[in-house]
């Protein structure tokens, strides 16, 4: 989860109307060598029952990435421009059939309260981002990742599962997380202006004043100076009260249903495991960086275990960004409304190149 403070930087943007202006892959920094590696990586996809070396992508050397945001990036009106594109209508019709209601109507017209609910926002954002990432000769990226929910979109883009299966998984994930959130009073808050060590000290101090059921922990290592804390409602209130004494610049309560990426989501795990067990997952055609350990995984069974663990594990986004940049990532493209991820990259490295693709 990210706060608006992460997205206050002005960054370049690309819309569907001007994608056609990119006449060749080299205009986005791709070489023949990179394109060849991308094609080769596509050939390693395998059915979920075929043995795959999970470390297949261990030595990946990224040059260009697709970045998928998570819940909170959705906005009323998203997808409106896309309605004039035939491929978009086809994708949304598939989604309508799976979901049983008009996805486009809620995306374009809202109301905001409906679009922001855990179940609906996760499904709608995933569908919209998958449309934006539909195969395009001008965007041949060689690595991808997504923030929390965005990891599912990244995996679908990389061919790990079909659009239909991905949408079903995201729908179930949202329902399971909402049910887990309804079972206990919990919340999330962003702590702005502290390093991760100080935020951990703040959590430790808060935990000394609450019962076990209200304990808190860092749930999202977002970027320097911005970390999300999840936990019981009383624990979160203590964190907010103590933050100033730890020299935090501010706290921002997040508009989410509960304490995501903590043990509060444990009730959702068994439902996810059962759904994942019934889903065909293939080895991705390019590296997809996991939120759980900031590493790419190739083995379908390992990917299933990682996705089940993801809802109860802290998001290692800061490590992901630092690793990509240190490995030589040259250019990145954030898909969807808003520029939160672009802002995060800039906070890690001001020279990072990030463009936005929205519709």
Secondary structure as a PSIPRED ss2 file (coil, helix, strand):
# PSIPRED VFORMAT (PSIPRED V4.0)

   1 X C   1.000  0.000  0.000
   2 X C   1.000  0.000  0.000
   3 X C   1.000  0.000  0.000
   4 X H   0.000  1.000  0.000
   5 X H   0.000  1.000  0.000
   6 X H   0.000  1.000  0.000
   7 X H   0.000  1.000  0.000
   8 X C   1.000  0.000  0.000
   9 X C   1.000  0.000  0.000
  10 X C   1.000  0.000  0.000
  11 X C   1.000  0.000  0.000
  12 X C   1.000  0.000  0.000
  13 X E   0.000  0.000  1.000
  14 X E   0.000  0.000  1.000
  15 X E   0.000  0.000  1.000
  16 X H   0.000  1.000  0.000
  17 X H   0.000  1.000  0.000
  18 X H   0.000  1.000  0.000
  19 X H   0.000  1.000  0.000
  20 X H   0.000  1.000  0.000
  21 X H   0.000  1.000  0.000
  22 X C   1.000  0.000  0.000
  23 X C   1.000  0.000  0.000
  24 X C   1.000  0.000  0.000
  25 X H   0.000  1.000  0.000
  26 X H   0.000  1.000  0.000
  27 X H   0.000  1.000  0.000
  28 X H   0.000  1.000  0.000
  29 X C   1.000  0.000  0.000
  30 X C   1.000  0.000  0.000
  31 X C   1.000  0.000  0.000
  32 X H   0.000  1.000  0.000
  33 X H   0.000  1.000  0.000
  34 X H   0.000  1.000  0.000
  35 X H   0.000  1.000  0.000
  36 X H   0.000  1.000  0.000
  37 X H   0.000  1.000  0.000
  38 X H   0.000  1.000  0.000
  39 X H   0.000  1.000  0.000
  40 X H   0.000  1.000  0.000
  41 X H   0.000  1.000  0.000
  42 X H   0.000  1.000  0.000
  43 X C   1.000  0.000  0.000
  44 X C   1.000  0.000  0.000
  45 X C   1.000  0.000  0.000
  46 X C   1.000  0.000  0.000
  47 X C   1.000  0.000  0.000
  48 X C   1.000  0.000  0.000
  49 X C   1.000  0.000  0.000
  50 X C   1.000  0.000  0.000
  51 X C   1.000  0.000  0.000
  52 X C   1.000  0.000  0.000
  53 X C   1.000  0.000  0.000
  54 X C   1.000  0.000  0.000
  55 X C   1.000  0.000  0.000
  56 X C   1.000  0.000  0.000
  57 X C   1.000  0.000  0.000
  58 X C   1.000  0.000  0.000
  59 X C   1.000  0.000  0.000
  60 X C   1.000  0.000  0.000
  61 X C   1.000  0.000  0.000
  62 X C   1.000  0.000  0.000
  63 X C   1.000  0.000  0.000
  64 X E   0.000  0.000  1.000
  65 X E   0.000  0.000  1.000
  66 X E   0.000  0.000  1.000
  67 X E   0.000  0.000  1.000
  68 X E   0.000  0.000  1.000
  69 X C   1.000  0.000  0.000
  70 X C   1.000  0.000  0.000
  71 X C   1.000  0.000  0.000
  72 X C   1.000  0.000  0.000
  73 X C   1.000  0.000  0.000
  74 X C   1.000  0.000  0.000
  75 X C   1.000  0.000  0.000
  76 X C   1.000  0.000  0.000
  77 X C   1.000  0.000  0.000
  78 X C   1.000  0.000  0.000
  79 X C   1.000  0.000  0.000
  80 X C   1.000  0.000  0.000
  81 X H   0.000  1.000  0.000
  82 X H   0.000  1.000  0.000
  83 X H   0.000  1.000  0.000
  84 X H   0.000  1.000  0.000
  85 X C   1.000  0.000  0.000
  86 X H   0.000  1.000  0.000
  87 X H   0.000  1.000  0.000
  88 X H   0.000  1.000  0.000
  89 X H   0.000  1.000  0.000
  90 X H   0.000  1.000  0.000
  91 X H   0.000  1.000  0.000
  92 X H   0.000  1.000  0.000
  93 X H   0.000  1.000  0.000
  94 X H   0.000  1.000  0.000
  95 X H   0.000  1.000  0.000
  96 X H   0.000  1.000  0.000
  97 X H   0.000  1.000  0.000
  98 X H   0.000  1.000  0.000
  99 X H   0.000  1.000  0.000
 100 X C   1.000  0.000  0.000
 101 X C   1.000  0.000  0.000
 102 X C   1.000  0.000  0.000
 103 X H   0.000  1.000  0.000
 104 X H   0.000  1.000  0.000
 105 X H   0.000  1.000  0.000
 106 X H   0.000  1.000  0.000
 107 X H   0.000  1.000  0.000
 108 X H   0.000  1.000  0.000
 109 X H   0.000  1.000  0.000
 110 X C   1.000  0.000  0.000
 111 X C   1.000  0.000  0.000
 112 X H   0.000  1.000  0.000
 113 X H   0.000  1.000  0.000
 114 X H   0.000  1.000  0.000
 115 X H   0.000  1.000  0.000
 116 X C   1.000  0.000  0.000
 117 X C   1.000  0.000  0.000
 118 X H   0.000  1.000  0.000
 119 X H   0.000  1.000  0.000
 120 X H   0.000  1.000  0.000
 121 X H   0.000  1.000  0.000
 122 X H   0.000  1.000  0.000
 123 X H   0.000  1.000  0.000
 124 X H   0.000  1.000  0.000
 125 X H   0.000  1.000  0.000
 126 X H   0.000  1.000  0.000
 127 X H   0.000  1.000  0.000
 128 X H   0.000  1.000  0.000
 129 X H   0.000  1.000  0.000
 130 X H   0.000  1.000  0.000
 131 X H   0.000  1.000  0.000
 132 X H   0.000  1.000  0.000
 133 X C   1.000  0.000  0.000
 134 X C   1.000  0.000  0.000
 135 X C   1.000  0.000  0.000
 136 X C   1.000  0.000  0.000
 137 X C   1.000  0.000  0.000
 138 X C   1.000  0.000  0.000
 139 X C   1.000  0.000  0.000
 140 X C   1.000  0.000  0.000
 141 X C   1.000  0.000  0.000
 142 X C   1.000  0.000  0.000
 143 X E   0.000  0.000  1.000
 144 X E   0.000  0.000  1.000
 145 X E   0.000  0.000  1.000
 146 X E   0.000  0.000  1.000
 147 X C   1.000  0.000  0.000
 148 X C   1.000  0.000  0.000
 149 X C   1.000  0.000  0.000
 150 X H   0.000  1.000  0.000
 151 X H   0.000  1.000  0.000
 152 X H   0.000  1.000  0.000
 153 X H   0.000  1.000  0.000
 154 X H   0.000  1.000  0.000
 155 X H   0.000  1.000  0.000
 156 X H   0.000  1.000  0.000
 157 X H   0.000  1.000  0.000
 158 X C   1.000  0.000  0.000
 159 X C   1.000  0.000  0.000
 160 X C   1.000  0.000  0.000
 161 X C   1.000  0.000  0.000
 162 X C   1.000  0.000  0.000
 163 X H   0.000  1.000  0.000
 164 X H   0.000  1.000  0.000
 165 X H   0.000  1.000  0.000
 166 X H   0.000  1.000  0.000
 167 X H   0.000  1.000  0.000
 168 X H   0.000  1.000  0.000
 169 X H   0.000  1.000  0.000
 170 X H   0.000  1.000  0.000
 171 X H   0.000  1.000  0.000
 172 X H   0.000  1.000  0.000
 173 X H   0.000  1.000  0.000
 174 X H   0.000  1.000  0.000
 175 X H   0.000  1.000  0.000
 176 X H   0.000  1.000  0.000
 177 X H   0.000  1.000  0.000
 178 X H   0.000  1.000  0.000
 179 X H   0.000  1.000  0.000
 180 X H   0.000  1.000  0.000
 181 X H   0.000  1.000  0.000
 182 X H   0.000  1.000  0.000
 183 X C   1.000  0.000  0.000
 184 X C   1.000  0.000  0.000
 185 X C   1.000  0.000  0.000
 186 X E   0.000  0.000  1.000
 187 X E   0.000  0.000  1.000
 188 X E   0.000  0.000  1.000
 189 X E   0.000  0.000  1.000
 190 X E   0.000  0.000  1.000
 191 X E   0.000  0.000  1.000
 192 X E   0.000  0.000  1.000
 193 X C   1.000  0.000  0.000
 194 X C   1.000  0.000  0.000
 195 X C   1.000  0.000  0.000
 196 X H   0.000  1.000  0.000
 197 X H   0.000  1.000  0.000
 198 X H   0.000  1.000  0.000
 199 X H   0.000  1.000  0.000
 200 X H   0.000  1.000  0.000
 201 X H   0.000  1.000  0.000
 202 X H   0.000  1.000  0.000
 203 X H   0.000  1.000  0.000
 204 X H   0.000  1.000  0.000
 205 X H   0.000  1.000  0.000
 206 X H   0.000  1.000  0.000
 207 X H   0.000  1.000  0.000
 208 X C   1.000  0.000  0.000
 209 X C   1.000  0.000  0.000
 210 X C   1.000  0.000  0.000
 211 X C   1.000  0.000  0.000
 212 X H   0.000  1.000  0.000
 213 X H   0.000  1.000  0.000
 214 X H   0.000  1.000  0.000
 215 X C   1.000  0.000  0.000
 216 X E   0.000  0.000  1.000
 217 X E   0.000  0.000  1.000
 218 X E   0.000  0.000  1.000
 219 X E   0.000  0.000  1.000
 220 X E   0.000  0.000  1.000
 221 X E   0.000  0.000  1.000
 222 X E   0.000  0.000  1.000
 223 X E   0.000  0.000  1.000
 224 X C   1.000  0.000  0.000
 225 X C   1.000  0.000  0.000
 226 X E   0.000  0.000  1.000
 227 X E   0.000  0.000  1.000
 228 X E   0.000  0.000  1.000
 229 X E   0.000  0.000  1.000
 230 X E   0.000  0.000  1.000
 231 X E   0.000  0.000  1.000
 232 X E   0.000  0.000  1.000
 233 X H   0.000  1.000  0.000
 234 X H   0.000  1.000  0.000
 235 X H   0.000  1.000  0.000
 236 X H   0.000  1.000  0.000
 237 X H   0.000  1.000  0.000
 238 X H   0.000  1.000  0.000
 239 X H   0.000  1.000  0.000
 240 X H   0.000  1.000  0.000
 241 X H   0.000  1.000  0.000
 242 X H   0.000  1.000  0.000
 243 X H   0.000  1.000  0.000
 244 X H   0.000  1.000  0.000
 245 X H   0.000  1.000  0.000
 246 X H   0.000  1.000  0.000
 247 X C   1.000  0.000  0.000
 248 X C   1.000  0.000  0.000
 249 X C   1.000  0.000  0.000
 250 X E   0.000  0.000  1.000
 251 X E   0.000  0.000  1.000
 252 X E   0.000  0.000  1.000
 253 X E   0.000  0.000  1.000
 254 X C   1.000  0.000  0.000
 255 X C   1.000  0.000  0.000
 256 X C   1.000  0.000  0.000
 257 X C   1.000  0.000  0.000
 258 X C   1.000  0.000  0.000
 259 X C   1.000  0.000  0.000
 260 X C   1.000  0.000  0.000
 261 X C   1.000  0.000  0.000
 262 X C   1.000  0.000  0.000
 263 X H   0.000  1.000  0.000
 264 X H   0.000  1.000  0.000
 265 X H   0.000  1.000  0.000
 266 X H   0.000  1.000  0.000
 267 X H   0.000  1.000  0.000
 268 X H   0.000  1.000  0.000
 269 X H   0.000  1.000  0.000
 270 X H   0.000  1.000  0.000
 271 X H   0.000  1.000  0.000
 272 X H   0.000  1.000  0.000
 273 X H   0.000  1.000  0.000
 274 X H   0.000  1.000  0.000
 275 X H   0.000  1.000  0.000
 276 X H   0.000  1.000  0.000
 277 X H   0.000  1.000  0.000
 278 X C   1.000  0.000  0.000
 279 X C   1.000  0.000  0.000
 280 X C   1.000  0.000  0.000
 281 X C   1.000  0.000  0.000
 282 X C   1.000  0.000  0.000
 283 X C   1.000  0.000  0.000
 284 X C   1.000  0.000  0.000
 285 X C   1.000  0.000  0.000
 286 X C   1.000  0.000  0.000
 287 X E   0.000  0.000  1.000
 288 X E   0.000  0.000  1.000
 289 X E   0.000  0.000  1.000
 290 X C   1.000  0.000  0.000
 291 X C   1.000  0.000  0.000
 292 X C   1.000  0.000  0.000
 293 X C   1.000  0.000  0.000
 294 X C   1.000  0.000  0.000
 295 X C   1.000  0.000  0.000
 296 X E   0.000  0.000  1.000
 297 X C   1.000  0.000  0.000
 298 X C   1.000  0.000  0.000
 299 X C   1.000  0.000  0.000
 300 X H   0.000  1.000  0.000
 301 X H   0.000  1.000  0.000
 302 X H   0.000  1.000  0.000
 303 X H   0.000  1.000  0.000
 304 X H   0.000  1.000  0.000
 305 X H   0.000  1.000  0.000
 306 X H   0.000  1.000  0.000
 307 X H   0.000  1.000  0.000
 308 X H   0.000  1.000  0.000
 309 X H   0.000  1.000  0.000
 310 X H   0.000  1.000  0.000
 311 X C   1.000  0.000  0.000
 312 X C   1.000  0.000  0.000
 313 X C   1.000  0.000  0.000
 314 X C   1.000  0.000  0.000
 315 X E   0.000  0.000  1.000
 316 X C   1.000  0.000  0.000
 317 X H   0.000  1.000  0.000
 318 X H   0.000  1.000  0.000
 319 X H   0.000  1.000  0.000
 320 X H   0.000  1.000  0.000
 321 X H   0.000  1.000  0.000
 322 X H   0.000  1.000  0.000
 323 X H   0.000  1.000  0.000
 324 X H   0.000  1.000  0.000
 325 X H   0.000  1.000  0.000
 326 X H   0.000  1.000  0.000
 327 X C   1.000  0.000  0.000
 328 X C   1.000  0.000  0.000
 329 X C   1.000  0.000  0.000
 330 X C   1.000  0.000  0.000
 331 X E   0.000  0.000  1.000
 332 X E   0.000  0.000  1.000
 333 X E   0.000  0.000  1.000
 334 X E   0.000  0.000  1.000
 335 X E   0.000  0.000  1.000
 336 X C   1.000  0.000  0.000
 337 X C   1.000  0.000  0.000
 338 X C   1.000  0.000  0.000
 339 X C   1.000  0.000  0.000
 340 X H   0.000  1.000  0.000
 341 X H   0.000  1.000  0.000
 342 X H   0.000  1.000  0.000
 343 X H   0.000  1.000  0.000
 344 X H   0.000  1.000  0.000
 345 X H   0.000  1.000  0.000
 346 X H   0.000  1.000  0.000
 347 X H   0.000  1.000  0.000
 348 X H   0.000  1.000  0.000
 349 X C   1.000  0.000  0.000
 350 X C   1.000  0.000  0.000
 351 X C   1.000  0.000  0.000
 352 X C   1.000  0.000  0.000
 353 X C   1.000  0.000  0.000
 354 X E   0.000  0.000  1.000
 355 X E   0.000  0.000  1.000
 356 X E   0.000  0.000  1.000
 357 X E   0.000  0.000  1.000
 358 X E   0.000  0.000  1.000
 359 X C   1.000  0.000  0.000
